[in-house]
Amino acid sequence: MSETEDIDMLAAEYALGTLPAAERAAVAMRARSEASLAAAIEAWERRLGPLAETVPPREAPAGVWEKIEARIAEGGGNVIAIERRLRRWQAGAIAASAIAASLALFVGVREFSPAPEDKMLVAVLQKDAQSPAFLVSVDLDKRQLTIRAVAAKPEPGKSYELWLVHDELKTPRSLGLIGAQPVTVGPTLASYAPNVIEDATLAVSLEPPGGSPTGAPTGPVLWSGKLLQATQ
């Protein structure tokens, strides 16, 4: 893997929220001084921005705001200095500057909030790090799958079919067709065990109209990606 590919993949994991807390903090520190990493993170945040629309909003528990204000007051100058440094490498991007403006608030909410009830998984279905075709989110508690088109375009006279791949299943299992609309809400995953869903790979094949006639992929597999835990 080249250095450029390594930076791009690291930026993708950072934007997706799949890095452990310590590694995420280290990447954030690197991005302040490495323009290439900062630019890659910004690019992935723009690509993945629509994924946030599929996650329902949460109300902060009572008392969180007071605790955040107290922590900010304690940190005072440090918070201001950090915010200034973040803004230097995020300047010029509206979405990124919004992230910078709310960074301290987000960290405080996550620190003082109880563990969320819903467990979200995400996957980027792509051919390589530069070609994301679909974004997939899975609410594991509800076993609900949502697919959002990023760069994939409809193929005249063909259908895109989504497949669930896991060693325990022996063969790929169809999750149905991906619609032509920007967002497709997939079928329930209730028939699959949580451990299978959490460790699954998703793939998209190009099939005849209406999908595979055999119950297995018959056309080329164009994009794939592994489901990963989204950091809350």
Secondary structure, 3 states (H helix, E strand, C coil): CCHHHHHHHHHHHHHHCCCCHHHHHHHHHHHHHCHHHHHHHHHHHHHHHHHHHHCCCCCCCCCHHHHHHHHHHHHCHHHHHHHHHHHHHHCCCHHHHHHHHCHHHHHHHHHHCCCCCCCEEEEEEECCCCCEEEEEEEECCCCEEEEEECCCCCCCCCEEEEEEECHHHCCCEEEEEECCCCEEECCCCCCCCHHHHHCCEEEEEEECCCCCCCCCCCCCEEEEEECEECCC
